[in-house]
């Protein structure tokens, strides 16, 4: 009998599923909960934490003990930075040599084009992440320690910093972060951690090493510009859509309205934190958030979605087509057709998957189409925002959302490559014309 040989995508998917199973078992232990939870809820929360989503069918703060919350925190950290990154850390600490197979796995896990320097990249990623989380925890502690005391203040600061940097929308309060809607320290600290975690470590390291705009890679430039543009548009749009809604911004002071608009304009693309009631949003705002959640964060980041650069490549390709150009050029650099096809494949597969899952949920759940679509896209983008839908999901609904979260975290192409074996061929066939449009 031949030993089972797994490709890097298959091995990564298997390791991730193993992480979810272990997390579910630990969350089901009596020591982890204040009150008993079902196996389905345990695995739902384990999946949500490992995929750094934040959707929860129960309130984590009142349901779990400190042990259960620490399990969630570890799942978020490992899921956000990648299970292979932590495996490499263990190997380095033990002084073992990292072989070619492990390097290929790291290349796949970190979405790198080549094997060169992936181990150094993984080590730097861990060190940078720990540094950012310590800084974030210290900033939140300034605000929370005087209010909660040293032990609880430091613990809550650490938990929410890890959740923020890894773009997981878990909070230990039943209203998420709504009680801090006008708190500058919480708003700025959480959003900065979310933005840095959502940019992608390749962008962050490129900025740190190069330090000059002209030397930055085209990927980094595109991510920085698109992040700024999308965030500004989202913040302004959120304020305009919601400032007269008495259930969200309407009842707040102007100062709190501005803070809430800033916070909710930034978090939907990657992290599911909220400082206002998402279930009370106006329909245009909900549609805006669905769009932002679908786009998602940056490649090699802790966030999900189709990725901001994927969206940007499609937009630039469409503009080039409309202008009658044969090549897509961005900042005097030609985007290869293979990259454009990859972007179109990711977006098309994702939209089809979301459409099918939403259609099935309309058969199993008693809720509006908007709320169901919002839930599915939030799970796909590993965001964690919900129009108060997660706690009311049926058994089938929870299983479907688990599948969506896994699909969103692992990515459509990774899952396809895990099932199929792409083969390159040198055979070329005559051109054929098909009428479109």
N, C-alpha and C positions, 0 to 999 in steps of 0.2 A: 504493500500500500504506500503510495507516494505521500510525503508530507505536504500539508496544505500550504501553498505559497500565496501570500497576499501581496497585492500591489500597495505602494505607499498610501493612495487614497482609501483603499479597503482597510488597511491596518489602522489608519487614523480614525476612520469611522467606527471601527470595532472598539478601539481604545476609548473613544468618546462615549459610546453606548455603555461600556463597562463602568465608566465614571458615573453615569446617570444611575445605573442599577445599584452600585455601591452607595451612592448618595441617598437613593430612595430607601434602602434598607436601614441606613443610619437614622434617617428622619422618622422612620416608623418605630424605632426603639422607644420604650417607655421613658427612658432617661432624657429623650429629646423633646418630649411634649408635655404641656400642662394638662391637656385633655386628649383623649385618643382621636387619631385621624385615620381615615381609610388608606388602604394601600395605593389606591388610585391618586388620592390627594398627595401622598408622600412622593410618588413618582412624578406627578405633575410639578410639584415644587422643586424636586431635584432636577428635572429637565429645565425648568424655568431659570434656576440658579446657574446650572452648568452652561446653558446657552446664553447667559447674561441677559435674560429678558426682563423678568420682574412681574409677570402675570402671576396672580395668586388666588386660588379658589377659597382660601381662608386667610385671616389676618395673621401674618407671621409674628408680629410683636406680642400678641396675647396668646398665641397657640404654642409657641416653642419656648423651651427653657434656654438658658445660656448655652448649653451644649448643642441644642438644635440650631440656634442662631450662629454658632461658630461653624457648624457643618455647612450651613448656607453660605457663610463667609468664605470658607475654603473652596466650596464648589464654584462660587463666583470668581475667585482669584485664579483657580486652575482653569476654569472654562474661558475666562477672559484672556489670559496670557497664553493659553495653549498647554495641553497635557504634555506634549513633547518638550516644550521649553523647560518644564519642571523636571522631566526625566533627564534631560541634559545636565541640569544643575546637580542632580543626585550623582550622576556619573562623574562629573568634574570634582565634586566633593570627595568621592571615593577614590579619586586618582586613577580611574580606569581610562583606557584609550577608546575614543569614539570612532567606530568603524564607518565604512562607506555606506552601509545600509541605514545606519542611524543618521548620517549626514543627508541622505536622500529623503528620509522622513522629515527632517528639519526643513529641507528645501520646500517640501510639499506643505508642511504646517505653516511656514512663514511666507508662503506664496512668493518665493524668490525665483528669478529666472535662471540662476546658476548655483552651483554648490559652493563657490568661493566665499569664504568668510561667514558661513551660516552659523557656526558654533560661536564665533566671537559676537555675532549679531544677537544670538539668543542670550548670551551672558550679559551683554550691554542692555538688552531689553529688560531683563530681570532687575538689574541694578537701577536703571532709570525708573522703572515702575515702583520699586520700593522707596526710592527717594521722593517721587511725586506723592505717594500715599502718606509718607511721613509728614511731608510739608502740609498736605491737605488736612490730615488729622490734627496737626498743631493749630492750623487756622480755625477749624471748627471748634476745637477745644477752648479757644479764647472766648467763644460765644457760649458754649454749652457747659463748661465746667462750673462757672459761677452760678448757673441756673440749676444744674443737676447734681453738683458735687463731683469730686475727683474721679471716683471709680466709674460711676454711670456716665459722666461727661466724656471721659477718655474712651470708654468702650463704645459709646454711641458715635463718637467722632471717628473712630477707627472703622466701625462697620459701614457707616455711610460714605466714608472716603473710598474704601475699597469698592463699594457698590457704584460710586460716581465714576471713578477712574476706569472701571471695567464696563461702564455703560449699562449697568443692571439697575432697574428701577425699584429695587427693594428698599423699603423704609420700615422702621420699627414702630411707627405710629399709624393708627387706623386711617387717618386722613392724609397719609403720605407726608408731604412737607408743607401742607396748607397753612399750618400755624406759623410758618416762617415767611409768609408771602411778602412782607415788607422788611425782612431782615437782610441788610446789605451783605454781611459776612457770609451767611448761608447761601444766598443767591449767587454771589460772585465766586465763592470757593467751589460750590457744586458745579456751576456751569463751566468754569475754567478746567476742572478735572474732566468733565464730559467732553469738552472740545479737544483737549490734548489727547485723551484716550481715543477719541473718534477720528483724529487726523491720520492715525497710523504711524507706527514707530519708524518706518522708513522716511516719512516726511519729517518727523521730529529730529531724527539723527542727521538728516541732510541739512536741516536748518542749523543745528548745533555745530556741525563740522564745517560747513561752507560759509555761513554767516553773510554772504553777499547774494543779492537777487540774481545777478548775472551767472553765478556759478551753480545755482540750484538746478536740479533736474526738471524736465518738463512736467513730470508727474507731481513733484512738490509744488511747482508754480500753479498748476491747475487746481490742486487740492486747496491751497491757501486762498486763491482768488474765488473759487466756487464756494468755499466754506463761508467766506466773508459776505459774498453776494446773497447766498441762500439764507443765511442767518438774518441779515438786515431786512430782506424782503419778508421773511417769516415774522419777525418781531413787529414790523409796521402793520402787516396784514392782520395779525392777531389783535392788535390794539384797535384797529379800525372796525373789525368784525364784532368784537366783544365789548367795547367800552360802554354800550348802552344796555347790555344784558344784565339784569339785576341779579341773576343767579351765578354770575362769574365776576366780571370786572365792575359792573354797574354799582354794586354796593360798597366798593372800596374807595379809598381816597385816591386822588390823582397820583400821589407818590407810589402807593401800593399798586395802582393800575399799571404804572410804568415798569415797576419791578416784576410784576406778574407777566406782563407782555414780553419783557426781556427773557425771563426764565422759560416760559412756555414756547417762545419762538426758537429757542436753542435746543431744548431737550427732546422734542418729538423725533428728530432724525436718528437718535441713537439711544437715549436713556429715558426710561419711563417714569421719571419723577414728575410730580405735579404740585402746584401751589394753589390751584383752583379746581373746582369740581368738573372733571372731564365729561361726565354724563349730562351736564347742563349746557354744553357748548351749542352755539348756533350751527345750523347745517353747513354753511360755507366754511366755518372754522374747522369743523370735523373733516370736511373734504380736504382742506388745506393740510391738516395733520396726516391724513391718509397718504397724501402725495409725498409729504416729507418723510414719513416712515418707510414708504416704498423705496425712495432714493437711498436713505440710510447714510452710513458713515463712510470712511475712507478704506481702501484696500489695506490689508495687514493691520487693521485697527481692532479694537475690542468690540466695535459695533457691528450691526448687520445691514440688511437691505441689499439692493442690487449694487450698491456702492456709488458714491458721488462721482467718481471718475468714469464709471460705466455710463451713467446718465450724461455726463459732459461729452464723452466720445460720441454717443448717439446724436446729441444735439448738433455738434460740430459736423458730423457726417451728413446729417439732414440739410444743414445750411449749405455745405459744399455741393450737395446734389441739386438743391434749388438754384444755386448759382451756376450750374452747368459745369462744375469742376470735376475732373476725374480723380483727384487726390484730395484728401483731407489734411489741411495744413494748420497747425497751431503753434504760434510763436516761432515761425520759420522752421518747424519740424514736421515732417510728413508722418502721419499716423498710418501704420501698416494695415492692410486690408484684413489680415488675420485678427488683429486687435479689435477692429470694427465688427467683424463677424462674431467674435467672442462676446462683445458687449451686447450685440443684438440677440445672441443665443441666450445669454443670462437673463436679459429683460423679458424676452418672449416666453421662456420656460417659467419664469417667476409669475408673470401675469396669468398664464394658463393655469398654473397650480393654484394661485389665489382665487381665480374664477371658479374652479372645480370645488375647492374646499368651501367657499362661501355658499355655493349652490347646495352642497350637501347639508351644510349647517341650517339652511332655510327649511330643510325637511325635518331636522331633528330638534331645532330650538324654537321657542315662542318669543321672538324678538324682531325688531325692525331690521330691514336689510342694511341700513346704515350702521347700526350697532354691530351687526355680525361682520360686515366688511371691515369695520374699524378693528374688531378683535382679531380677525385673520391677518390683516396687514401688520398689526402690532406684533403678533406672534412671529410672522415671517421676518419682519425687520428687527427681531429680538429687541423690541423697544420696551414693552411692558405697560403702556397706557391702555386704559379700558374705559368704555362708556358704561361702567358699573355692570358689566356683562359676565365677567369671569366667575364670580361667585354663584351665578345662576345657571351655569352650563350643565347640561345633562351628562350622563356617563359617556355617551357616544361623543358628545361635544367636547368633553375634556380629552378624550383619546385623540380626536382629530386635531385639537390645538397642540397637543404634545407632538404629533407628527409634523405640524406646521413649524413649530419652534425648532425641531431637529433639522428640518429641511432648510430653514432660514440660517441656522448656525453653520451647518456643514457646507451649504452652498449647492446650487443645482448642478454645477459642472462636476464637483467632487462626487456627488451621489451618482451621477451618470457614469463617470469614470470608474466608480466602484462596482457598478453592475456590468457595464460594457467594456470591451477592450478595443480602444481606437486603433485602427490599422492604417498605416500610410501606404499609398499605392502610387506607382509611377505611370499607371495607365491614364491616358487622357482621351476624352471622347469629343466628338464634334459639338459645336455650340447649338443650342436649341432655344427658340424664342417662345416665351410664355406671356400672354397678355395680363397685365396687372393694373390696378387702380381703376 
